[in-house]
Amino acid sequence: MKPVGLYLHIPFCVRKCAYCDFPSWSGREKWMAPYCERVIAEIRAKADASYLAETLYIGGGTPSIYPLPLMEKLFCALREAFVFAPGAEISMEVNPGTLKDGMAEALVSLGVNRVSMGMQCAQENLLRRLGRIHTFSDVRDGVKKLRAAGIGNINLDLMVGLPWQTVRDADESLDAALGLGVEHLSCYGLIVEEGTKLEAKVSSGAWTLPDTDTEREMYAHCLEKTKEYGLLQYEVSNFAKPGFACRHNLSIWRRGEYLGFGCSAAGMENNVRTQNPRSLSDYLKGVKPEVTQLSEEDAMFESVMLGLRLREGVREKDFYRMHGKHLQDVYGEKWQRAMKAGLLQYENGALFCTERGLDVMNSILVDLM
């Protein structure tokens, strides 16, 4: 059977966060049931008994506000359409302010065994500024509910570089998150996306962001503190206890194949990328996805671009299996400058970034292009 990852997008949320440019909308509850039917139709159209689903990731939006009866229908459709591997990783994103009593148990009954919760930071004033609907107390209570329901694999998302965030704020958030004993932590630098409330506030001068050096200090503290708590960095922004790296994301970074369902969801098979309509109305109308055939050159570069995000780097044997060429034959001349600068290393059959290289990865990729 052909191993594959599945991604399901739930585009509904309670309130749009100031920094968010993901396809998600609040106040569209009346579209939830039609959306379910449209996604089920898409799942059935892609059904294939030869696929072995090793992972399922349900993202958003805020999947935890989607009505459970509709979520149950989606799970039933997925299990009818695909064979799930024993012990498949089934992840779901949860907003800590929406995890109601009994919901964690319901998710476990559906098969969810990994939960990713958007904490972002511990300070209530920063959370309010971002438009988040929760407090750190909600995060703590959410973790407690998930543990009681039997979820043994929990991720918390944190952000650094928030408006008016100090190094002390970031350290407090790290200690608060890691003190909950979670198995996984994602720590992202804030990106000011075009068209967001954040962009408008920053552009007008109403909101001030930490400077680059301060943000890098926050990130450096993240590297230190995660080690103290027994979490190992396996990707630029992701840290996990041994055995708890996100298998779904790892597969994508290693260019495994995946299918996407729902508004804006992407898929990749045989170097063909599909992208569903970003517009919710277009998706519900049945507008066809965009289809892009990657050239051999683009596919090889994507393997390197994604693989260098990982601490393990790009493994020679995987690159050859996918492309029929050796890494050194394709990129050996182009990586010399980064090697001499101490940004890249090639050892034990793998090309990987050094600590300094991870910080300036974009400049490395420009050379490799």
N, C-alpha and C positions, 0 to 999 in steps of 0.2 A: 504494500500500500504506500501511497505517496504522502509523506508528512507535510502538514500545512498548519499555519496559524490562522485563527479567525478573529476579526475585529468587528464589533458592533457599536455603532454610534447612536447615542441618545441625546438629541440636540436641545432638550428642554432644561431650564433652570429657574430658580426662584428670582434671582436678580443678576444682572450682568455685572461682572466685576470690572473695575476701572481699567485693568491691564489686558483684558481678554479680547482676543480677536478670533477665537475659535467660532465655528458656526454653532451658535447656541442662542436661544431666545427665551425670554420670560413672558408670561401672560398668554401662552398659546395652548392652554390645556385642552381646548376643543379639538386640537389637531392630534392629540396623543393616540386616540383609537385609530383614526385613519392611517397614522404613521405606522402603527403596529401591523396593520393589514398590508401596507405597501412593503414593509421590510420582510414580512413572511413570504410575499410573492417573490421578492428578490432572492431570498434564501432557497426557495423551492426551485427557482430557475437555475441556480448554481449547484444544486444537489448533485453529489457524485459519491457513489459508494466506494470508489477506489481511493478517496482521500482519508487520511488518518489525522484527525484534529488533535494536535498535541497541546495547543494552548487556545484559550478564548479570552479576549480582553474586551470589556465593556466600558467605554469611555464616553465623555460628553463635553459640554453640558454637565448635567448632574443626574446620572442614572438613578440615584437613590430617591428621586422624587417621582420617578415613573411608577404608575400604579402596578402593584404586584400582580394582579390578574393578567395585565398586558405583558408584563415581563415573563410570566409563566408561559404564555402563548409563544413568545419568542424563543424561549429555551426549548419548548417542545418541538418547534419547527426546526431548530438547529440539530437536535438529537435525532430527528427523523431524517434529516438530509445528510448527516455526516456521522461516521463512526468516530467516537472519542476514544483516545488512547487511555488505557488504565493509568490512573494518577495524573490525568491531564491537568495542567494549571489553568484554573478558571478565575480570572481577576475581574474585579469591579471597582470603579471609582465611586467614592462616597463623600458627600459633603457632611462634615461633622454636625452641622446644624439641622440636618434632615434625617438623622438616624433615629427613628421612632422606636418605642418599645415593641419588641416582637419582630422587628425588621431583620435583625441579624440572624435570628433563627430561621426566618423565611428564606434568606439568601442561602444559608447552609443547606436547606432542604432542596434548593434548586441546583446545588452542586458547587456554589462559589466556595473556593478554598483560599483565596488571597484577596485582600482588600487594600486599596490605595486611598488614603484620606488626605484631602487638601488642607493642611494646617496653615501653611504659609509663614506665620510668625506667631509669637505668644502675646504680643502687646495689643490690647484692645483698641487703643487709639489708632494704631497702624492698620488693624483689620478693618475698622470702620472707614478709614480713608480709602482703602482698596475696594470697599463695597461688599466685603465678606459679611455673611449673615450669622457667623458663629463667634464664640469666644474660645479661649484655651480650655476652659472648663468643659465645653462641649466636646473638645478633642479627647480630653481625659476620660469623660463619660463614654464616648464612643468606643475607645479602645477597650474599656471595661466590658461593654456590651458585646463587642466582637469576641473577646476572650471567653466570656461566659457561654457564648453560642458555639464555641469550638473552633474559631478561626485562629490558626497558629502561624499565619504569615501575613503581617501587616506592614504596609509602607506608609510613611508620612512624607508629604511634600513640603519643603521649605523654600523660601525665596530670600535672596540677598540683593542689596542695592535698591531697597524700597525708598520712597520719598521720606526724607528726614530720619531714616534708619541709621542708628549708630552701631559701631562695632560691639558695644556692650549689649544693645538690643539683639543683635544677631547671635551673640554668645548665649544670652539668656534663652533665646528660642531654641538653639541647638541643645542646650542642657535640658530644657523642658521636654523636647521631643525624645531625645535619647534616654532620658530618665524614665520614660514609659516602657522601656524594654522592647521596642519594636525590632523586627528582624531586618528592616530595610528603610533606608532614608534616601530621598532624592533632594538635592540642594541645587536650585537653579538661580542663575543670575537674571535679574529683571531685564526684560527687553521691552523697549518702548515701541509698540506696534502702531502702524499708521491707522488712523481712523478711530482710535480708542479714546476714552475719556482721559486716560493717563497722558496720551500724546498732547491733547488739548491743554491740559493743566501745565505740563512741563514747557510746552512751547510758549504759553502766555507768561511764564515765570511765576505762576501761582504755586507750583510745587517744585521743590528742589531735590535733586537726586544726589546721593553720595558721589564723590569723585572716584575715578578709576582706581587709584591707589587704596582708598578705603574699601571699595568693593573687593579688591584682590585680597586685602587683609582678612575680610570676612570669610572669603573662600578658603584662605590658608588655615584659618581657625577651624573651619569645617573639616579639613583634611586631618588636623591634629585630633580633634575631639572624637571623630568617628573611630579612629584607631584606639583611643582610650576605652571606648565602649565595645570594642570587638567587631566593628563593622569594617570591612575591607572595600576599598575603592575598586570597582571593576569596570567603570565607565566614567567619563568626564564628570558627570553630575550625580552618579549613583553609587551607593554604598550598601553592602549587605553582610550579614553574618554568613559564614561558610554554608553553602547549600541553599541560600535564599535569594540569589540573584534572580531578577525577573526573567523567566524563561521566554516569555513572549517577545520582550524587547531584545533580548540576546539573539533570538532567531532573526529578527529584522536586521540588527546590526551585522550579523553574519550573512545577510542576504538570503535567508530562508524564504520560502514562498508563503504568501498569505492572501486571504480573501477578505474583502471589506463589505460590510452591509450597512445601509443607512445613508442619510444625507452626508455628503462630503467624504465618505469613507473611501479609502484607497486600497488597491490590491496589487499584487505582483506575482505573475506566473510566466515562466519561460522568457524572462526579460521583456515582458509586456506589462506596462503599468496601466491600471485603470483608475479613474478618479470620478466618483459620483458627483452630481451637481451640488454645489455649495449652498445654493438656495433651497430652502425647505419647500417652497411652493413648487419649484421645478422638479424636485425629487418626487413629490407627491403626484405630480402630473405624469411621471414616468419618463422624463427627459433622460436620454441615454448618457452613460458615462463617457468621459473623454478617454481615448485609448492611445497610448504612446508606445511604439516599439523602440526599445533602446538599441542603439548601435553597439557593436562589440566594444568600441573604445569607451563609450559612456558607461557600459555595464562594468568594465574593468575599473574605471575611475570610481564608480559608485562603491564597488567592493572595498577600495582603499579608503575612500572618504568615510564610510561607515565604520570600517574595521579599525581605523586609527583612533576612533573615539574610545575603544576598549583598551584596557591595560594589557590584555593579551596581544593586541594588535591584529595584523592580518597574517593568518597562517598560510605558509607557502602551499601546503597540501590542499587546503580549501580553495585557494586561488586557482591552482592548477586544475582541480576537479571541476570548477565552474567555468573556466575560460580556456583550458587547454594550453596555457602559456605559463612560463615561470615569472614570478614577480621581478626578479633581477633583470630578466631580458626586457621587460616592458618599462620598468621604472629605475633601473640601476643607475643610469647616467643622471637622471633628474633629481635623485635624492642625495647626491653627493654634497651639495651645499648645506643641507639640513644635517647631514651626518657630521660634517666638519664643525658645524656650530654646536654640536652636542644636543640637537633637537630630536634626532631619529637614531634608532639602533636596529641592526639586523642580527639577531642571534637565535640559535636553536630553531631555525626554520620559520622565523616570524619577524615581521617588520612592525615596530611599535614606537610610540612617542616616549621620550624621557619625561621627567617631571616638568622641565622647562618647556618641552615640546608641546605638552598638552595645553599650556597657557597660550601658545601662539600657533595653534594648529592651522588656522586659516592661511598663514604665510607659507606653511609647509605645503598645503594643498595647492596653492598658487604655483609653486615650483613644480609639483607633480603634474599639473595640468599641461 
